[in-house]
Amino acid sequence: MRRGGDADWPVDLAGVTETVVATLGPNDRWNLAALGVHAPTEGEPATATTWGNTRTRRNFLREGGGVVQFVADPVVFADAALSVLEREDPVSDAADAWARVEAERVGADDDEGTRREHWALRPVESAVVRESPRTVDRGFCAVVEATVAASRLGVAAYDTDALRDRLRYFESVVESAGSDREREAMARVREHADGGW
């Protein structure tokens, strides 16, 4: 495992790993949100990007970090990705592993009117909660992709009709290849989506 700040990441990161991040808000509650963590390159830390003026962005700026969690529960992921989910404790019961990270802003830019801020993430504490065999599940992957499409509804840089087509496709994948829990997660995506599809 790759060294970060004072600790290792509790899992091997590759590509973009979809996580749930908890950041402490000004109300002393932990906000859970989805966060794509880009694997570190040689000699560099893992990175992430926040889009717009989100709670995660504001809490990263104010607190300097958060708790990145590796979650395999599609309902927890969908709710974190598309709703305001706050709790007393940072680590979800659904987390298989987690890392408390320092988040350092390393850049910012604009994507067709949406402010993006780029963060270097360095773990300072981590733990593996559960070790169990993992399977590749098309339904869970479709839920993750659906949360991405749903989060872009109403954003000027994206074609709403194309996003709705993608959401219908992902819904069909969950219907044919997903579990009951993934069907529940897709129902949450539809509930949280701006205007449904």
Steps between C-alpha positions, in 0.01 A plus 500: 500500500612850421611732776305823543539744790571297812303190396434265212182490297310197633438372145697508176373789290479464122344732243219693665362331809149608597482568873281664760671787679396642837588863565426692819258787450457822701206333679743240645336224295675287239373542145526189281548545126638307206860572404701350215858444617763490225779253566836654583768520236865431575614735775167688513197471730153380409275779375133594478293776343202682647248655262325823598444640847423168669506420871804281437688791341409742778582247774832408337591870495391559859620175662786393272384143455245230562448124513504309170299177522491195276135395492337214308139575602324653197229672707752676724696603191192633316380698802847647558538589133165668448357625829603687811604222737630607841591297805663524843792270415719517191531128422192331356406150618519408130872585473725202433806723547573867557777758503505832682665733249652842483359686199721767345360718221749478212312678223174629364342563161168551331307247289235689299397709798551238772785563742724195552751475781773238504622340822801294604392236752746359751388234750602561861307211655329197345331173584357193335166420663401191301701271279286287275507378142363752251308421187445718194132588479354676195208634705726682747709645218182623330389671824836679527477619136139605554600721794756673278241562226235614749741743667551671163132559427437873486870582445532717188811319373305173457222394262196421716336270243820297463529471878140381531566238228801379699293484819234288329773268373660465846157435648449215251838351595403505868165339419662217307829450690461661842406378845206621708735742678614643166137539387435693820808714429377575146163603645692744724687634197166564328362664817804729539541581130412851388165445328538122469517344156 
